[in-house]
Amino acid sequence: MEIQQALMELGVSEGLLSSDEKAFLDEKGYLPLPGILSDDVRAAMVRRVDELAALEGDKAGTEVHQEVGTTRLSDLINKDPIFEVCFTHPKVLAAISHVLKGNLKLSSLNFRAALPGHGLQALHCDWGKGVEPGDYYVCNSIWLLDEFTAQNGATRVVPGSNRSGKRPQDVLADPSAHHPEQVLLTAPAGTVVIFNSHTWHGGTLNRTEQPRRALHSYFCRRDQKQQLDQAAYLRPETRQRLSQAAQTILDV
């Protein structure tokens, strides 16, 4: 199945994003989409990621990445059908498709919880070099399982940096330091924030006594290598339950 047919079958259409939303995403490099997850679905996801983290222990996240001071999980496609919405939701896909010009596939579906006293990241891009504005390779979505606040490690972004053609480490003396133009992505739980992964971004320090949980549904262009090789990891029982359109999103 071709990607455009898959997107159409999943309900993606040009009108799902308003002209103002598209302009904001183009200019700022990110776009909050409120109310994507219902309270019930979000709570079920929280229960499941907590269960998986306990089950996997010190192996959690090893399919892709582990990070000191965080709880990481990877390969969530195979670990519960509840996560399927993260790569099939029509409005989320419409926003990702807008950034990547319809040429998209899922790169990875991961979980990250910044633990108390941890979570600070240097500003970074999810691409190894600067790109020309509009020639984007990667786009991410953050699914807020907890409210993102100024205290619990909300992701920061530098609006418009997606159009700079540069990476923060190439121009900033200290990418870990506060940036005068940074914006914290504070929002209620259940929100999904789309961000062009060429936009400078990073986690901030969790100053609370609770973990700050989020899913990361990360996409790339179809001619690029996935962060997790979906075809190599996809289990037979997972393939059986996924629609042909969903499998096309995974490029399997």
Secondary structure, DSSP 8 states (H G I E B T S, - for coil): --HHHHHHHTT--GGGS-HHHHHHHHHHSEEEETT-S-HHHHHHHHHHHHHHHHHHGGGTTTTT---TTEEEE--GGGT-GGGGGGGT-HHHHHHHHHHHTT--EEEEEEEEEE-TT------B-SSSS---TT---EEEEEEESS-B-TTBT--EE-TTGGGS---HHHH-S-TTS--TT-EE--B-TT-EEEEETTS-EE---B-SSS-EEEEEEEEE-TTS--SS-HHHH--HHHHHHS-HHHHHHHT-
